[in-house]
Structure formats: C-alpha cells, structure tokens
C-alpha cells in the first residue's frame, strides 16, 4: 500500500492526509455496490458523491479522466470505473475487490430471480409480476434513446450516422460489431479532417484542468505506475488465461457444440463489442439469443432486462439471465436448474473477466490517451451509431411486449417486422404509456415507475385470470 504525506493548500482544506486502509475501502465498495441502482448514470453519480465529495479519495479531475477512459472501453463503464479507482487506491487487489463487489449483489439477485422464473414461471403471481414489468421496461429503453441522443446528436452528421445505423440493423440486420467498427473508423478519420463536426463528446480534462481542483489521495498513486512493455506483458500473461482458459476447459470437457461452450464464445465476443453501454448491445444479444441459438423466447428478453433494471449492479448483468435460460433449456444429462446455474456462472465470467483486463492493462496509459481529438471523435461517432441501435431495440421490445404476434416480411434483402393488430394487448399498451408519461412528463424515477407498473400489471393480470 502506498501513502502520501504531501499536503497542498487545497488539499489541507478538503482532503484526508492519510491514505485509506484497505479495510476502509472495502466497506466503502460494499456501500457503493448496494447503492448501484439506476443504470450507469446513477451508479457513477453514487461513486462521485462518495469517493470525490464525501471521502476526498479521488479528485474531480482524476475521477473525470478515469470516466473518460472507461467510456472508451467495451463493457459496463460504471463497473470499470469502480475497478479503476480501486486499482488507483490499492493496486490490483483494490481493483479486484471494487470490481467484484460491484457485480456480486446483481449476480446473486438475478440468479435467484432466474431460478424463480424458470422453475415457477407458470404460477399466476410470477406471471403477473412480469406482465406489468415488461411494458414498463419499454419506456426505460425509449428514455435511453433520448438520453444518449441528447449527448451525441449535436449536428446533422451525427443524426445521419444514427439514422444509417438504425436502418442497417433494423431493416438489414447488419451485425452490431460491424456497425461499431465502421462508426469508429469513420469517426477516427473524421476527427482528423473535420474535428469541429466529429468531436461531439469532448473530454472532461480540458475544461477542468487548471481550475484549482483539490489534490486528493489517489492522485499520487497514478504518478507511481509507469506503462512499460514488461508490465503490459505481465498483465496479458495473467489475465488472458484467466479469461480464456475456462473456455478451453469447457470445450475440452463438454465439446465445442455444448450450450456452455457456445455461451462462452458468444458472450466473450459480446464483451469485446459492448461500446456505448449495455443498451447498445442488447439488440444484438436479443437477436442472437432468440433467433439463432433459441436460448430465449422473444418476450423473455424484456423479462431479463426488467430483472437487471430493478436489481443492483451493471445493467449488462442481464446476460446472466440469458445464459441461465439457455443452459436450462439445453441441459442435456444435467438437471435443468444445475445447468442453468452453470450457464449463469459461465456467462458472468466471460462478460466481466475482460473488464479487469482492460483496466489493469490500460490504466497506466490514460495520460497518453487523454485529450486526443481522434479518440474523442471515434467515441462520438460510435455513440451516435448507438442511438440508432438502441432505437431499433426500443421498437423491437415495443412490438414484442404489446402484440402477441409479430411476423417478419422479407423483400429485396430487407426485413420488416409487422405486428398483427388483432393481437394487441390493451392493458400492456396502457401500462407502457403510463410509464412513458411518468418518466418523461413528470420525471418520476426509474425504480418507482417500474415498481408501480409491476403492481398495476399484477392487478390487471389477476383480474383477467379471475
């Protein structure tokens, strides 16, 4: 553990003089984990309030620099930000504890809900809960479209990129990774030739440097760790096997075609392309899990998203539900519940192991990455494309939660989703409209909205069954 006794005038007023012990940090990370509701924006706000404003363990500038870096990475930015700051305070063990604790409450919660869902989904009470939750989640996803759009669609070029991404994935089913890669390349070169147009999401560093921000404990640590080829090689030699050896073991013992191996392949790939947050990759996961692998039925992706929205932890934890249901339905010789638990663990492992690799490998390079217009331009363009992808997701979810039957029409290489209007669920439509009104018109929080809609849906379902 490293400590710093240097005290600047600003630090004397606002920062503790003693480096926090590992025990102190452990309890703080437990607190952060239990308060990590509300998606990445809410989770980052919780960390900022506790770590910057309350504890003064991290300065405003360092927190924002770290957040910028995590936004550039694939994966859940809030979980990776916690891992980074944990590493900043207590090196590798600090990063591991912060990152694992951030995931643990959500993992336990969704595992319990998945068991309940798979084993008792035919019970009226369980069905009623998800009947109300499903259409309410539609409003949450639509809100995400507006939230991401306000941040990224600052000019006509970005709007056009979002539109092209939507058409590509909704009508032509272009793979999400290809959309992200193309947008990143376009943004990178756009930043070189037209930075005024393509640098929409600007780094926070420039506007906070030199404003007299307090010196904080963690700032001393970053200067003590220098990037080097030796260190980089060491991190790769440790974390690539941690990520990939379990996959090799699954292939060796269960075969490459087993559901466990297929889940490890698929979610490892998803972990590498989840730029722009969880919503950006959900359409890709839903499409593959439902249409290609048959792990889920169309409406069940909304049920899993509802679980992830209402439990602590990263929203991307919804993949655990997908992994559970996929293994549960393709259990082979194992008991379905045991297979589901194994699927949950496998999916969670390959989703989050890369997150630790990105942080431990790249954190020392943050200073060299910070402030580069080409990287900010690439991030801006990817985020604009994500708006189109999430719009596709919101339409897909809306159709499958409000209509009982949705058919696909194919012509000239394009696909069109067409609902059968006679199968519209009036109650689900009203619940979705109520959730939308509550969140957009009256600014009701996500958790109260989902809770109220779940209760209303349960009552409607019980009346219908009665």
Residue, then its C-alpha position, 0 to 999 in steps of 0.5 A: x500500500x502506498x501513502x502520501x504525506x504531501x499536503x497542498x493548500x487545497x488539499x489541507x482544506x478538503x482532503x484526508x492526509x492519510x491514505x485509506x486502509x484497505x479495510x476502509x475501502x472495502x466497506x466503502x465498495x460494499x456501500x457503493x455496490x448496494x447503492x448501484x441502482x439506476x443504470x450507469x448514470x446513477x451508479x457513477x453519480x453514487x461513486x462521485x458523491x462518495x469517493x470525490x465529495x464525501x471521502x476526498x479519495x479521488x479528485x474531480x479531475x482524476x475521477x473525470x479522466x478515469x470516466x473518460x477512459x472507461x467510456x472508451x472501453x467495451x463493457x459496463x463503464x460504471x463497473x470499470x470505473x469502480x475497478x479503476x479507482x480501486x486499482x488507483x487506491x490499492x493496486x490490483x487487489x483494490x481493483x479486484x475487490x471494487x470490481x467484484x463487489x460491484x457485480x456480486x449483489x446483481x449476480x446473486x439477485x438475478x440468479x435467484x430471480x432466474x431460478x424463480x422464473x424458470x422453475x415457477x414461471x407458470x404460477x399466476x403471481x410470477x406471471x403477473x409480476x412480469x406482465x406489468x414489468x415488461x411494458x414498463x421496461x419499454x419506456x426505460x429503453x425509449x428514455x435511453x434513446x433520448x438520453x444518449x441522443x441528447x449527448x451525441x446528436x449535436x449536428x446533422x452528421x451525427x443524426x445521419x450516422x444514427x439514422x444509417x445505423x438504425x436502418x442497417x440493423x433494423x431493416x438489414x440486420x447488419x451485425x452490431x460489431x460491424x456497425x461499431x467498427x465502421x462508426x469508429x473508423x469513420x469517426x477516427x478519420x473524421x476527427x482528423x479532417x473535420x474535428x469541429x463536426x466529429x468531436x461531439x463528446x469532448x473530454x472532461x480534462x480540458x475544461x477542468x484542468x487548471x481550475x484549482x481542483x483539490x489534490x486528493x489521495x489517489x492522485x499520487x498513486x497514478x504518478x507511481x505506475x509507469x506503462x512499460x512493455x514488461x508490465x503490459x506483458x505481465x498483465x496479458x500473461x495473467x489475465x488472458x488465461x484467466x479469461x480464456x482458459x475456462x473456455x478451453x476447459x469447457x470445450x475440452x470437457x463438454x465439446x465445442x457444440x455444448x450450450x456452455x461452450x457456445x455461451x462462452x464464445x458468444x458472450x466473450x465476443x459480446x464483451x469485446x463489442x459492448x461500446x456505448x453501454x449495455x443498451x447498445x448491445x442488447x439488440x444484438x444479444x436479443x437477436x442472437x439469443x432468440x433467433x439463432x441459438x433459441x436460448x430465449x423466447x422473444x418476450x423473455x428478453x424484456x423479462x431479463x432486462x426488467x430483472x437487471x433494471x430493478x436489481x443492483x449492479x451493471x445493467x449488462x448483468x442481464x446476460x446472466x439471465x440469458x445464459x441461465x435460460x439457455x443452459x436450462x433449456x439445453x441441459x442435456x444429462x444435467x438437471x435443468x436448474x444445475x445447468x442453468x446455474x452453470x450457464x449463469x456462472x459461465x456467462x458472468x465470467x466471460x462478460x466481466x473477466x475482460x473488464x479487469x483486463x482492460x483496466x489493469x492493462x490500460x490504466x497506466x496509459x490514460x495520460x497518453x490517451x487523454x485529450x486526443x481529438x481522434x479518440x474523442x471523435x471515434x467515441x462520438x461517432x460510435x455513440x451516435x451509431x448507438x442511438x440508432x441501435x438502441x432505437x431499433x431495440x426500443x421498437x423491437x421490445x415495443x412490438x414484442x411486449x404489446x402484440x402477441x404476434x409479430x411476423x417478419x416480411x422479407x423483400x429485396x434483402x430487407x426485413x420488416x417486422x409487422x405486428x398483427x393488430x388483432x393481437x394487441x394487448x390493451x392493458x400492456x399498451x396502457x401500462x407502457x404509456x403510463x410509464x412513458x408519461x411518468x418518466x418523461x412528463x413528470x420525471x418520476x424515477x426509474x425504480x418507482x415507475x417500474x415498481x408501480x407498473x409491476x403492481x398495476x400489471x399484477x392487478x390487471x393480470x389477476x383480474x383477467x385470470x379471475 
